[in-house]
Amino acid sequence: MDDFSPVQWDDIDRACDRTFYDCPEAFETHRDEFEDGWWPGIKRAYDKWKTEYKRDGDPDQGATYLLAYLAELDEIATVPGDRSLLDRRPDEETLRTWSWDENQTMWAIAIRTGTHFAVVKYWLREDDIPLKWRNFGEESKARLRKFGYTA
């Protein structure tokens, strides 16, 4: 397996850290946190995610972005002006082209769209666009190897 080999979402779901999946669960659990506006709601949902879901070593930098995207997607919050993450989301074809045909990293797509790579990862998941082997750290690669991936 080389750095550009696809890794399917079923395997990612079984093998990788829970941060990416716990944010949507935390959002669903704390959707009432958005009653008094988008920013206070995102902040409270993030604080609760960090307290109730985050484990030592879990990345959390993208959680706020992902919670904001989920709030917009669910029409609970409207991000003002040109800051909308929904408006920044490329369509599936564009996302697939950038990721696979142009071999852009999630970081590059994030910079191109003005968001965080956690949101880009979520977009890829929404459209069932596989990640590449290079998208994973050593710990995740070790877990994926248990499911038959080799590099």
SETOR-555644 format. One line per 8 residues: for each residue x, y, z of N, C-alpha, C. Coordinates in nm, 3 decimals, padded with zeros to 5 digits. Atoms other than C-alpha are relative to their C-alpha. Last residue first. Layout:
<recs>
X/Y/Z/X/Y/Z/X/Y/Z; ...
</recs>
This chain:
<recs>
-00.079/-00.104/00.066/00.210/-00.045/00.391/00.147/-00.028/00.019; -00.145/00.015/-00.014/-00.051/-00.301/00.477/00.070/00.112/-00.074; -00.075/-00.098/00.079/-00.423/-00.272/00.541/00.149/-00.020/00.026; -00.052/00.050/00.127/-00.579/-00.595/00.665/00.072/00.100/-00.087; 00.112/00.030/00.090/-00.809/-00.478/00.944/00.049/-00.036/-00.140; 00.073/00.112/-00.061/-00.534/-00.495/01.208/-00.119/-00.042/-00.086; -00.071/00.122/00.039/-00.331/-00.275/00.973/-00.068/-00.124/00.058; 00.048/00.042/00.132/-00.597/-00.008/01.024/00.069/-00.128/-00.047
00.135/00.057/-00.018/-00.518/00.007/01.397/-00.056/-00.049/-00.134; -00.016/00.127/-00.072/-00.146/00.051/01.325/-00.136/-00.066/00.020; -00.048/00.100/00.096/-00.227/00.315/01.063/00.016/-00.136/00.066; 00.115/00.041/00.081/-00.434/00.503/01.321/00.041/-00.104/-00.103; 00.092/00.074/-00.088/-00.141/00.510/01.563/-00.122/-00.051/-00.078; -00.050/00.135/-00.025/00.105/00.605/01.288/-00.094/-00.083/00.087; -00.121/00.004/-00.082/-00.096/00.903/01.170/00.037/-00.145/00.029; 00.004/00.058/-00.134/-00.347/00.876/00.888/00.135/00.008/00.068
00.079/-00.083/-00.089/-00.414/01.090/00.581/00.005/-00.045/00.146; -00.083/-00.108/-00.054/-00.125/00.927/00.392/-00.076/00.090/00.098; -00.084/00.055/-00.106/-00.334/00.610/00.349/00.082/00.112/00.066; -00.123/00.064/00.047/-00.579/00.813/00.144/00.080/-00.047/00.121; -00.123/-00.071/-00.034/-00.935/00.891/00.247/00.117/-00.076/-00.060; -00.101/00.062/-00.087/-01.231/00.745/00.064/00.114/00.095/00.032; -00.125/-00.008/00.076/-01.507/00.972/-00.073/00.110/-00.056/00.091; -00.059/00.134/00.010/-01.836/00.864/00.085/00.121/-00.002/-00.094
00.007/00.039/00.141/-01.994/01.207/00.016/00.061/-00.138/-00.027; 00.137/-00.021/00.049/-02.073/01.277/00.381/-00.016/-00.051/-00.143; 00.083/00.107/-00.056/-01.738/01.124/00.483/-00.144/00.011/-00.051; -00.040/00.122/00.071/-01.546/01.356/00.250/-00.084/-00.118/00.047; 00.057/-00.010/00.134/-01.743/01.649/00.393/00.033/-00.126/-00.081; 00.143/00.028/-00.013/-01.653/01.535/00.746/-00.070/00.007/-00.136; 00.012/00.145/-00.024/-01.285/01.521/00.655/-00.148/-00.039/00.011; -00.027/00.064/00.129/-01.313/01.872/00.511/-00.014/-00.151/00.014
00.122/-00.020/00.078/-01.474/01.986/00.838/00.017/-00.064/-00.138; 00.101/00.089/-00.059/-01.188/01.834/01.037/-00.132/00.012/-00.075; -00.005/00.132/00.065/-00.942/02.001/00.793/-00.101/-00.097/00.059; -00.091/00.089/-00.071/-01.056/02.342/00.916/-00.003/-00.138/-00.065; 00.056/00.067/-00.117/-01.214/02.609/00.696/00.107/-00.087/00.065; 00.003/-00.089/-00.116/-01.120/02.865/00.433/-00.066/-00.061/00.121; 00.139/-00.033/-00.033/-01.216/02.657/00.129/-00.013/00.090/00.122; 00.070/-00.043/00.121/-00.869/02.646/-00.030/-00.144/00.045/00.030
-00.050/-00.135/00.031/-00.703/02.628/00.310/-00.076/00.057/-00.120; 00.044/-00.089/-00.108/-00.920/02.333/00.408/00.044/00.144/-00.026; 00.142/-00.028/00.028/-00.862/02.167/00.070/-00.056/00.095/00.106; 00.004/-00.087/00.118/-00.487/02.200/00.125/-00.144/00.036/-00.035; -00.046/-00.133/-00.039/-00.515/02.060/00.479/-00.009/00.097/-00.118; 00.113/-00.062/-00.069/-00.726/01.767/00.355/00.038/00.141/00.045; 00.020/00.049/-00.136/-00.441/01.694/00.116/-00.125/00.065/00.059; -00.013/-00.100/-00.105/-00.468/01.763/-00.256/-00.025/-00.066/00.136
-00.078/00.048/-00.116/-00.404/01.473/-00.491/00.023/00.106/00.106; -00.106/-00.099/-00.024/-00.537/01.667/-00.795/00.088/-00.036/00.119; -00.063/-00.034/00.128/-00.743/01.376/-00.929/00.117/00.096/00.018; -00.056/00.114/00.072/-00.816/01.222/-00.588/00.070/00.038/-00.129; -00.061/00.103/-00.084/-00.885/01.491/-00.329/00.074/-00.106/-00.081; -00.110/-00.056/-00.080/-00.944/01.794/-00.548/00.074/-00.110/00.075; -00.106/-00.044/00.090/-01.148/01.598/-00.801/00.120/00.053/00.078; -00.066/00.122/00.049/-01.352/01.418/-00.531/00.118/00.037/-00.093
-00.073/00.058/-00.113/-01.432/01.750/-00.361/00.078/-00.125/-00.043; -00.116/-00.085/-00.025/-01.526/01.908/-00.692/00.085/-00.057/00.111; -00.093/00.016/00.113/-01.753/01.617/-00.783/00.127/00.082/00.021; -00.069/00.129/-00.006/-01.915/01.610/-00.438/00.104/-00.015/-00.111; 00.086/00.113/00.033/-02.001/01.981/-00.433/00.085/-00.128/-00.005; 00.005/00.030/00.143/-01.771/02.219/-00.249/-00.096/-00.116/-00.027; -00.010/00.142/00.033/-01.865/02.331/00.102/-00.006/-00.019/-00.151; -00.137/00.032/00.041/-01.789/02.700/00.158/00.014/-00.143/-00.049
-00.027/-00.067/00.127/-02.155/02.804/00.165/00.139/-00.033/-00.054; 00.085/00.062/00.102/-02.226/02.546/00.434/00.029/00.059/-00.138; -00.069/00.121/00.043/-01.929/02.670/00.635/-00.081/-00.076/-00.104; 00.079/00.123/00.003/-02.085/03.015/00.649/00.082/-00.118/-00.052; -00.068/00.101/-00.081/-01.827/03.285/00.725/-00.071/-00.135/-00.002; -00.061/00.097/00.091/-01.933/03.517/00.443/00.072/-00.112/00.075; -00.089/-00.047/00.106/-02.171/03.709/00.662/00.052/-00.111/-00.088; 00.020/-00.125/00.072/-02.320/03.559/00.976/00.102/00.025/-00.111
-00.126/-00.071/-00.017/-02.319/03.193/01.076/-00.007/00.125/-00.087; -00.039/-00.063/00.125/-02.676/03.077/01.101/00.127/00.078/00.028; -00.079/-00.123/-00.009/-02.752/02.833/01.377/00.028/00.051/-00.141; 00.015/-00.049/-00.137/-03.011/02.561/01.426/00.070/00.134/00.013; 00.074/-00.127/-00.001/-03.045/02.503/01.052/-00.034/00.048/00.141; 00.128/00.030/-00.062/-02.929/02.140/01.090/-00.091/00.123/00.012; 00.062/00.105/00.080/-02.646/02.200/00.846/-00.140/-00.032/00.051; 00.049/-00.061/00.125/-02.561/02.524/01.022/-00.077/-00.100/-00.084
00.107/-00.092/-00.039/-02.539/02.355/01.362/-00.058/00.070/-00.122; 00.118/00.080/-00.032/-02.340/02.067/01.211/-00.119/00.088/00.039; 00.053/00.054/00.125/-02.094/02.310/01.052/-00.128/-00.079/00.025; 00.060/-00.112/00.072/-02.049/02.498/01.380/-00.062/-00.048/-00.131; 00.126/-00.033/-00.068/-01.993/02.170/01.568/-00.071/00.116/-00.071; 00.095/00.106/00.034/-01.733/02.068/01.309/-00.135/00.025/00.067; 00.040/-00.014/00.140/-01.554/02.400/01.339/-00.106/-00.102/-00.038; 00.083/-00.120/00.008/-01.551/02.381/01.718/-00.050/00.022/-00.142
00.133/00.027/-00.055/-01.426/02.021/01.709/-00.092/00.121/-00.011; 00.104/-00.012/00.101/-01.137/02.100/01.475/-00.140/-00.017/00.052; -00.005/-00.129/00.068/-00.881/02.173/01.746/-00.114/00.018/-00.099; 00.125/-00.074/-00.020/-00.986/01.881/01.962/-00.004/00.131/-00.076; -00.011/-00.136/00.051/-00.739/01.603/01.894/-00.131/00.075/00.021; 00.088/-00.027/00.114/-00.781/01.306/02.127/00.024/00.142/-00.050; -00.067/00.023/00.127/-00.473/01.245/02.343/-00.088/00.024/-00.121; -00.139/-00.045/00.005/-00.667/01.209/02.664/00.061/-00.036/-00.135
-00.090/00.084/-00.078/-01.033/01.142/02.585/00.142/00.055/-00.013; -00.142/-00.004/00.033/-01.293/01.393/02.473/00.079/-00.090/00.094; -00.041/00.092/00.107/-01.655/01.287/02.514/00.150/-00.009/-00.021; 00.069/00.129/00.001/-01.817/01.436/02.826/00.055/-00.102/-00.099; 00.017/00.060/-00.132/-01.600/01.733/02.922/-00.052/-00.143/-00.007; -00.132/00.014/-00.060/-01.471/01.833/02.578/-00.008/-00.070/00.136; -00.071/00.106/00.073/-01.809/01.767/02.418/00.134/-00.028/00.067; 00.059/00.127/-00.043/-01.975/01.973/02.693/00.065/-00.117/-00.073
-00.040/00.024/-00.139/-01.738/02.263/02.634/-00.055/-00.133/00.051; -00.141/00.038/-00.001/-01.790/02.233/02.258/00.047/-00.032/00.142; -00.005/00.136/00.053/-02.170/02.235/02.295/00.145/-00.051/-00.002; 00.051/00.092/-00.103/-02.141/02.541/02.522/00.004/-00.146/-00.048; -00.092/00.002/-00.114/-01.914/02.726/02.277/-00.048/-00.097/00.107; -00.117/00.078/00.040/-02.125/02.631/01.976/00.098/-00.012/00.116; 00.039/00.140/00.013/-02.439/02.754/02.149/00.117/-00.089/-00.037; 00.015/00.059/-00.135/-02.281/03.079/02.266/-00.036/-00.148/-00.006
-00.127/00.012/-00.070/-02.163/03.137/01.906/-00.014/-00.052/00.142; -00.092/00.100/00.054/-02.482/03.046/01.720/00.129/-00.010/00.080; -00.092/-00.045/00.104/-02.739/03.227/01.927/00.104/-00.103/-00.037; -00.027/-00.144/-00.004/-02.948/03.205/02.241/00.108/00.045/-00.098; 00.119/-00.084/-00.013/-03.121/02.869/02.197/00.029/00.149/-00.007; -00.006/-00.106/00.102/-02.814/02.689/02.064/-00.116/00.099/00.011; -00.099/-00.100/-00.040/-02.749/02.467/02.368/00.000/00.123/-00.092; 00.071/-00.108/-00.069/-03.072/02.277/02.294/00.095/00.111/00.046
00.054/-00.093/00.099/-02.875/02.071/02.038/-00.076/00.116/00.066; 00.005/-00.135/-00.058/-02.677/01.915/02.322/-00.055/00.104/-00.097; 00.033/00.004/-00.142/-02.721/01.541/02.261/-00.024/00.140/00.057; 00.137/00.050/-00.014/-02.730/01.576/01.883/-00.046/00.005/00.145; 00.091/-00.100/00.058/-02.417/01.794/01.885/-00.145/-00.044/00.019; 00.009/-00.109/-00.098/-02.237/01.557/02.121/-00.096/00.108/-00.049; 00.079/00.053/-00.112/-02.316/01.269/01.885/-00.019/00.107/00.108; 00.142/00.005/00.038/-02.196/01.472/01.587/-00.089/-00.053/00.111
00.053/-00.136/00.019/-01.874/01.558/01.775/-00.145/-00.003/-00.047; 00.060/-00.050/-00.123/-01.822/01.200/01.896/-00.055/00.141/-00.014; 00.135/00.053/-00.013/-01.768/01.063/01.547/-00.071/00.053/00.124; 00.074/-00.035/00.120/-01.460/01.266/01.453/-00.147/-00.041/00.012; 00.027/-00.144/-00.001/-01.324/01.238/01.804/-00.091/00.041/-00.114; 00.141/-00.031/-00.009/-01.364/00.858/01.807/-00.031/00.150/-00.010; 00.042/-00.069/-00.122/-01.019/00.757/01.694/-00.143/00.050/-00.010; -00.064/-00.126/-00.036/-00.985/00.513/01.406/-00.061/00.067/00.122
-00.137/00.000/-00.049/-01.040/00.146/01.339/00.049/00.129/00.064; -00.032/00.105/-00.097/-01.404/00.059/01.287/00.134/00.022/00.069; 00.097/00.000/-00.110/-01.522/00.379/01.121/00.036/-00.100/00.108; -00.032/-00.117/-00.083/-01.204/00.402/00.913/-00.092/00.002/00.121; -00.119/00.035/-00.077/-01.268/00.049/00.789/00.044/00.115/00.091; 00.038/00.108/-00.091/-01.623/00.129/00.682/00.117/-00.039/00.089; 00.058/-00.052/-00.123/-01.497/00.460/00.544/-00.045/-00.109/00.096; 00.145/-00.014/00.002/-01.272/00.299/00.284/-00.054/00.041/00.137
00.045/00.067/-00.122/-00.898/00.362/00.276/-00.150/00.029/00.011; 00.125/-00.039/-00.068/-00.770/00.446/-00.070/-00.026/-00.083/00.125; 00.099/00.109/00.001/-00.402/00.400/-00.161/-00.125/00.043/00.076; 00.120/-00.042/00.072/-00.219/00.730/-00.218/-00.105/-00.110/-00.011; 00.065/-00.114/-00.066/00.051/00.682/00.046/-00.132/00.040/-00.064; -00.077/-00.124/00.001/00.138/00.340/-00.093/-00.082/00.112/00.063; 00.085/-00.118/00.000/00.000/00.000/00.000/00.089/00.123/00.000
</recs>
